Amino acid sequence: MKKTVLTLAISAIVFGATTQVNAAGFQLAESSATGLGRAFAGEAAIADNASTQARNPAMLSYLEGRQLSAGGIYVMPDIDVLGDVSIESSLLGSDAIVIDANAIDVADDALVPNFYYSNQLNDQWTWGLAVNSNYGLATEIDSTSAAAIFGNHTSITTVEFNPNIAYRIDDEFTVGAGLRIVYGEGEISATTPSWIDAIKANPNVPANIAEQLPAAGTELKSMEGDDISYGWKAGASWQINKHHRIGLAYHSGVELELDGSAAGVSYDGGQDVEIDGYLPIEIPAFAELASYHQLTDNWAMHGSVNWTEWSVFDQLVAYFPGDVKPTGDLESDVVKEENFKDNWRYSIGSTYTVNDQWTLRAGVALDKTAVDDEHRTTTIPDSDRLWFSMGTGYQVSKNLNIDLAVTYIRMHGDAPITETQDLLGLASVGYTGEATGHVWLAGLQVSYKM
């Protein structure tokens, strides 16, 4: 039997489960701290500052002169995936091995920065530049943790550059469009957990196989790569009358091919070589329909319905086009089947102007999950999420404004995870557990009119 055939077969399958947590399961809505204070309700129909172009380029037409807006949102997730892994194999005797595979605090804290600029050219034309991120996350656990075989480190980072242009047709209608230039980089790895020692010591495992099993903490599988790709976005707004406005925006999907290398004993058989490969990831298209309603001189209500095309993620596949192939001469490796579905987000918010200096904001949102219970895996420890947001704006001077916001997001409802997989006829691996947790967001936005 080939070296490490049982352990590495297990790692090759369950490791793949971790990688898509970042690529598909977590969309960053955090385009600005201004919008965060109202749970991003009405975002495609409100023009507080230059950050409005992140959602709807047509809203640039409502900005006068030249404006700058920059800030960041600090994301503090506390997500646990609690469960057990059971391994059944003729190599281990008649009894299944059950392993506590709880993964505590699986997502790291992260800062999501942003920068925006707008320039009104004349009464009809306004252009702008946006730099922000719409997707990204990172997870890391100890290399010998019981859950390390599911992935001890995963990350994907995207930075998006948007040159945008808006045109005012008349007093009622504006349109806008922009180019999406997206840079993405990703890194994934899995290592041998400490319980491998119990497998090696099991008397039912033949000595010639046991002595070849890797030590705890050994890198089983890793991939890293980056890419730049392009998409587009477009939007429009309708100023129904002085107090009511509707905005509509669409952002196309962007296909990234994370080009880089693969390593680890699952791929190179312990030869310590890097193998050229790439991992296609399609960042899904998304759209927003929003409205803004000025009910009194001081009080406004606004809302949004958002759609994201998560159904483009049927599976994640790595390809190896070079002369050096992974163990078994693989041309490609199906990392994971996901069965995602398109998801919807609903939000409603309010803005209250206290006086010439202070503005208060609040909002709630329901963010529907992109996976049904029967298809949820360790890849997507996700459920419906409820947002509760509040924020404030302070007009420091005629030209300078500062916004602060905080949001609490909690998982809504149960998120059970049940998976079984047959591993090359050598073992049956089952995972049973659930995902629980919450997220805190805190943001700061500084805007200046020149």
VOGU-3710 file (C-alpha; in Angstrom, 3 decimals, decimal comma):
1> mkktvltlai> 0,000/0,000/0,000  1,258/3,508/-0,810  2,737/5,715/1,855  0,193/7,329/4,215  -2,701/6,084/2,114  -5,324/6,056/4,895  -4,445/9,261/6,700  -3,789/11,242/3,560  -6,974/10,050/1,892  -8,858/11,366/4,898
11> saivfgattq> -6,988/14,665/4,848  -7,440/15,178/1,108  -11,218/15,106/1,427  -11,944/16,861/4,708  -9,247/19,487/4,190  -11,087/20,661/1,114  -14,029/21,521/3,350  -12,238/24,407/4,966  -11,101/26,247/1,877  -14,441/27,527/0,683
21> vnaagfqlae> -15,353/29,067/4,022  -13,558/32,168/2,834  -14,157/31,990/-0,890  -17,904/31,445/-0,892  -19,485/31,632/2,525  -18,629/35,141/3,676  -19,471/38,260/1,718  -18,224/41,581/3,050  -21,011/44,166/3,124  -18,724/46,601/4,950
31> ssatglgraf> -18,302/49,313/2,302  -18,364/52,231/4,795  -18,967/53,036/8,457  -21,622/55,532/7,342  -23,759/52,747/5,891  -22,889/50,385/8,728  -24,786/52,606/11,183  -28,063/51,842/9,367  -27,273/48,141/8,583  -26,660/49,270/4,983
41> ageaaiadna> -30,385/49,863/4,496  -31,127/52,085/1,491  -27,460/52,148/0,523  -28,044/52,254/-3,260  -30,359/55,284/-2,884  -28,438/57,466/-0,381  -25,565/59,848/-1,144  -24,056/60,815/2,238  -20,513/61,002/0,890  -18,204/59,607/-1,800
51> stqarnpaml> -18,618/56,053/-0,431  -22,050/55,883/-2,113  -20,377/54,753/-5,373  -19,406/51,446/-3,746  -23,037/50,341/-4,089  -24,487/52,513/-6,860  -22,311/54,589/-9,218  -25,378/56,589/-10,302  -25,497/58,226/-6,851  -22,302/60,140/-7,688
61> sylegrqlsa> -24,563/62,664/-9,435  -25,839/63,812/-6,033  -22,374/64,834/-4,798  -21,226/68,404/-5,318  -17,653/69,519/-5,996  -14,802/67,227/-5,033  -15,104/64,896/-2,068  -12,933/62,392/-0,211  -14,113/59,662/2,150  -11,944/57,063/3,898
71> ggiyvmpdid> -12,265/54,749/6,847  -12,365/51,198/8,057  -14,554/48,605/9,735  -13,059/46,209/12,278  -14,681/42,759/12,084  -14,661/40,667/15,280  -16,212/37,220/14,614  -16,751/34,612/17,335  -17,767/31,499/15,374  -17,487/27,949/16,740
81> vlgdvsiess> -18,017/24,702/14,842  -18,734/21,980/17,401  -18,785/18,316/16,423  -17,158/14,905/16,167  -15,389/13,036/13,404  -15,854/9,263/13,223  -13,544/7,026/11,189  -14,472/3,485/10,188  -12,004/1,261/8,332  -11,052/-2,385/8,131
91> llgsdaivid> -7,508/-1,228/8,881  -8,651/-0,053/12,321  -10,728/-3,069/13,321  -14,476/-3,304/13,810  -14,883/-0,301/16,133  -15,143/3,221/14,808  -12,779/5,845/16,136  -14,652/8,927/17,358  -12,655/12,143/17,676  -13,678/15,400/19,315
101> anaidvadda> -13,265/17,882/16,470  -14,544/21,081/18,065  -13,172/24,170/16,355  -13,417/27,227/18,604  -13,258/30,801/17,277  -12,549/29,669/13,710  -12,451/33,141/12,107  -9,828/35,783/12,858  -10,471/39,463/13,514  -9,847/41,664/10,482
111> lvpnfyysnq> -9,824/45,300/9,402  -11,703/46,160/6,188  -10,420/49,574/4,976  -11,916/51,749/2,248  -11,122/54,888/0,222  -13,347/56,937/-2,108  -12,984/60,062/-4,256  -15,584/61,938/-6,306  -15,267/64,873/-8,704  -18,198/66,781/-10,187
121> lndqwtwgla> -17,143/67,860/-13,680  -20,292/69,841/-14,530  -24,062/69,735/-14,016  -24,334/66,416/-15,892  -21,134/64,446/-15,312  -19,421/63,228/-12,116  -16,640/60,681/-11,876  -15,222/58,811/-8,924  -12,775/56,192/-7,692  -13,523/53,507/-5,103
131> vnsnyglate> -11,046/51,181/-3,365  -12,582/48,592/-1,043  -13,199/44,864/-0,588  -16,362/42,820/-1,115  -15,055/39,361/-0,129  -12,486/38,063/2,350  -11,839/36,229/5,599  -9,080/34,313/7,418  -9,042/31,341/9,784  -6,195/29,724/11,701
141> idstsaaaif> -5,856/27,087/14,403  -2,884/25,275/15,946  -1,136/22,898/13,545  -1,665/19,915/15,877  -5,255/20,724/16,852  -7,773/17,887/16,543  -9,475/19,909/13,795  -6,242/20,718/11,899  -7,013/18,022/9,344  -9,975/20,186/8,298
151> gnhtsittve> -7,531/23,033/7,609  -5,249/24,803/10,037  -4,935/27,998/7,977  -7,128/29,443/5,247  -7,360/32,961/3,868  -8,630/34,849/0,875  -8,144/38,579/0,397  -9,669/40,700/-2,350  -9,042/44,353/-3,134  -11,321/46,064/-5,628
161> fnpniayrid> -10,508/49,191/-7,667  -13,524/50,911/-9,265  -13,285/53,882/-11,631  -16,891/55,091/-11,915  -18,828/57,654/-13,958  -22,332/59,063/-13,461  -24,586/61,097/-15,733  -27,598/63,201/-14,686  -30,275/62,842/-17,369  -32,634/65,372/-15,767
171> deftvgaglr> -33,940/66,341/-12,337  -35,479/62,879/-11,881  -33,118/60,313/-13,386  -29,410/59,532/-13,105  -27,388/56,601/-14,436  -23,894/55,359/-13,706  -21,393/52,637/-14,549  -17,994/51,443/-13,440  -15,190/48,959/-14,041  -14,457/46,308/-11,397
181> ivygegeisa> -10,720/45,575/-11,203  -10,315/42,853/-8,580  -7,061/41,536/-7,149  -7,412/38,315/-5,158  -4,973/36,125/-3,283  -5,604/32,947/-1,349  -3,748/30,500/0,842  -4,956/27,192/2,289  -3,209/24,516/4,328  -3,943/21,495/6,504
191> ttpswidaik> -1,724/19,614/8,929  -1,709/16,314/10,791  -3,544/16,556/14,150  -2,151/15,189/17,389  -4,537/12,210/17,361  -2,504/10,686/14,523  -0,319/9,196/17,261  -3,269/7,092/18,462  -3,811/5,830/14,910  -0,154/4,873/14,611
201> anpnvpania> -0,249/3,070/17,957  -3,415/1,083/17,111  -2,453/-2,633/16,975  -4,842/-3,185/14,050  -2,816/-0,862/11,815  -0,010/-2,807/10,094  3,441/-1,800/11,318  4,727/-0,998/7,820  1,906/1,545/7,376  2,074/2,957/10,903
211> eqlpaagtel> 5,757/3,787/10,631  5,162/5,759/7,449  2,331/7,900/8,805  3,392/11,554/9,208  4,074/13,092/12,586  1,639/15,491/14,214  1,880/18,950/12,669  3,110/17,715/9,269  1,824/19,743/6,320  -0,585/17,513/4,425
221> ksmegddisy> -1,846/19,846/1,767  -1,301/23,507/0,925  -2,070/25,791/-1,989  -1,462/29,471/-2,597  -1,998/31,779/-5,540  -3,224/35,146/-6,774  -4,844/36,751/-9,795  -6,265/39,999/-11,208  -9,546/39,959/-13,089  -12,248/42,305/-14,298
231> gwkagaswqi> -15,981/42,888/-14,175  -18,403/45,789/-14,385  -21,209/47,468/-12,495  -24,093/49,758/-13,376  -26,810/51,647/-11,562  -29,650/54,124/-11,835  -31,735/56,333/-9,566  -35,191/57,877/-9,761  -35,954/61,005/-7,733  -39,714/60,529/-7,511
241> nkhhriglay> -40,120/63,900/-5,816  -38,234/66,064/-3,343  -38,638/63,546/-0,498  -38,590/60,098/-2,152  -35,911/58,302/-4,182  -35,334/54,796/-5,556  -31,945/53,312/-6,512  -31,073/50,163/-8,426  -27,561/48,712/-8,899  -25,984/45,565/-10,355
251> hsgveleldg> -22,410/44,274/-9,988  -21,280/41,567/-12,418  -19,531/38,393/-11,371  -15,719/38,246/-11,557  -13,823/35,063/-12,416  -10,490/34,715/-10,621  -7,939/31,998/-11,360  -5,687/31,928/-8,312  -2,459/30,935/-10,037  0,316/29,597/-7,810
261> saagvsydgg> 1,601/26,345/-6,376  0,608/23,315/-4,314  2,687/21,392/-1,788  2,402/18,934/1,109  2,638/15,160/1,326  -0,879/14,659/-0,077  0,337/16,202/-3,324  4,058/15,477/-3,484  4,282/12,161/-1,583  6,805/13,626/0,843
271> qdveidgylp> 9,236/14,764/-1,868  9,142/18,412/-0,697  8,489/19,890/-4,132  6,104/22,613/-5,263  3,603/21,766/-8,000  2,266/24,449/-10,336  -1,503/24,810/-10,235  -4,442/27,179/-10,180  -7,777/27,365/-8,392  -10,672/29,053/-10,265
281> ieipafaela> -13,011/31,004/-7,988  -15,978/32,932/-9,334  -16,926/35,924/-7,205  -20,702/36,057/-7,612  -22,752/38,870/-9,095  -24,948/40,882/-6,733  -27,697/43,483/-7,026  -29,588/45,919/-4,796  -32,961/47,665/-4,950  -33,131/50,503/-2,404
291> syhqltdnwa> -35,414/53,360/-1,438  -35,058/56,558/0,612  -37,959/58,503/2,140  -37,638/61,881/3,901  -40,728/61,757/6,133  -40,085/64,991/8,078  -37,429/67,691/8,079  -35,428/65,628/10,598  -36,450/62,020/10,030  -35,906/59,656/7,087
301> mhgsvnwtew> -36,601/55,948/6,526  -34,841/53,735/4,012  -34,646/50,093/3,003  -32,930/47,606/0,692  -33,410/44,207/-0,876  -30,109/42,581/-1,899  -29,526/39,486/-4,049  -26,277/37,523/-4,479  -25,740/34,822/-7,107  -24,161/32,207/-4,835
311> svfdqlvayf> -25,517/29,418/-7,075  -22,445/29,825/-9,318  -20,539/27,776/-6,718  -21,333/24,172/-7,623  -17,878/22,864/-6,757  -14,308/23,971/-6,145  -11,713/22,340/-8,423  -7,912/22,729/-8,478  -6,038/22,207/-11,771  -2,422/21,145/-12,367
321> pgdvkptgdl> -1,372/21,991/-15,959  2,411/21,644/-15,488  4,695/18,706/-16,182  4,989/17,855/-12,469  1,717/16,341/-11,258  0,469/15,585/-7,741  0,674/12,036/-6,392  -1,352/9,837/-8,737  -0,666/12,145/-11,728  -3,809/14,161/-11,118
331> esdvvkeenf> -4,750/16,670/-13,824  -7,327/18,164/-11,446  -8,615/17,713/-7,914  -12,288/18,195/-7,004  -11,889/19,877/-3,651  -15,530/20,082/-2,621  -19,136/19,886/-3,786  -21,234/22,658/-2,256  -24,747/22,968/-3,758  -25,026/26,680/-2,975
341> kdnwrysigs> -28,144/28,692/-3,740  -28,748/32,361/-4,442  -29,391/34,299/-1,249  -31,353/37,406/-0,242  -30,824/40,150/2,312  -33,531/42,483/3,630  -32,811/45,646/5,605  -34,637/48,669/6,966  -33,113/51,706/8,642  -33,685/55,217/9,869
351> tytvndqwtl> -31,750/58,494/9,965  -32,552/61,302/12,398  -30,946/64,743/12,150  -30,663/66,117/15,701  -29,226/69,497/14,684  -26,683/70,997/12,285  -23,906/68,953/13,882  -25,311/65,576/14,994  -26,994/62,797/12,999  -28,230/59,487/14,439
361> ragvaldkta> -28,663/56,248/12,469  -30,094/52,800/13,201  -31,045/49,721/11,209  -31,850/46,017/11,241  -31,334/43,364/8,566  -32,013/39,707/7,858  -29,209/38,075/5,869  -30,400/34,719/4,511  -27,945/31,841/4,307  -26,653/30,523/0,986
371> vddehrttti> -26,982/26,856/1,957  -29,892/24,614/2,987  -29,642/22,442/6,105  -29,310/19,248/4,056  -26,342/20,674/2,157  -24,536/22,529/4,945  -20,974/21,318/5,412  -17,956/22,261/7,454  -17,169/24,469/4,467  -20,076/26,790/5,261
381> pdsdrlwfsm> -20,736/26,922/9,034  -23,477/29,381/8,220  -27,117/30,162/8,966  -29,499/33,080/8,612  -28,077/36,155/10,340  -29,760/39,072/12,093  -28,103/42,509/12,057  -28,635/45,194/14,705  -26,859/48,469/13,890  -26,548/51,973/15,253
391> gtgyqvsknl> -24,330/54,922/14,410  -23,801/58,641/14,596  -22,377/61,397/12,436  -20,695/64,578/13,646  -20,213/67,625/11,416  -16,859/68,918/12,655  -16,851/71,849/10,225  -18,516/72,912/7,001  -16,290/70,548/5,050  -15,383/67,777/7,528
401> nidlavtyir> -17,665/64,998/8,818  -16,926/61,974/11,024  -19,166/58,884/11,249  -19,005/56,153/13,894  -20,991/52,902/13,888  -21,325/49,561/15,667  -23,190/46,394/14,612  -24,022/43,127/16,331  -24,735/40,109/14,101  -26,054/36,867/15,533
411> mhgdapitet> -26,707/33,561/13,823  -30,455/33,032/13,568  -31,789/29,495/13,952  -30,011/26,145/14,012  -27,072/25,355/11,751  -26,658/21,546/11,855  -23,824/19,929/9,914  -23,899/16,264/8,893  -21,464/14,830/6,365  -20,399/11,353/5,305
421> qdllglasvg> -17,817/10,450/2,696  -16,365/7,224/1,323  -12,612/7,555/1,045  -11,264/5,474/-1,838  -12,896/2,374/-0,345  -10,430/2,497/2,574  -12,451/4,348/5,174  -15,780/5,998/5,840  -15,565/9,383/7,522  -18,540/11,070/9,114
431> ytgeatghvw> -18,875/14,518/10,633  -21,767/15,523/12,905  -21,954/18,925/14,546  -23,342/22,435/14,433  -22,186/26,003/13,967  -22,832/28,732/16,529  -21,610/32,264/17,068  -21,896/35,986/16,527  -19,978/38,916/15,024  -19,277/42,468/16,224
441> laglqvsykm> -18,446/45,249/13,749  -17,095/48,697/14,624  -16,419/51,391/12,040  -15,021/54,885/11,507  -15,494/57,050/8,397  -13,944/60,467/7,726  -15,359/62,539/4,845  -14,122/65,826/3,473  -15,536/68,237/0,879  -12,939/70,244/-1,029
//
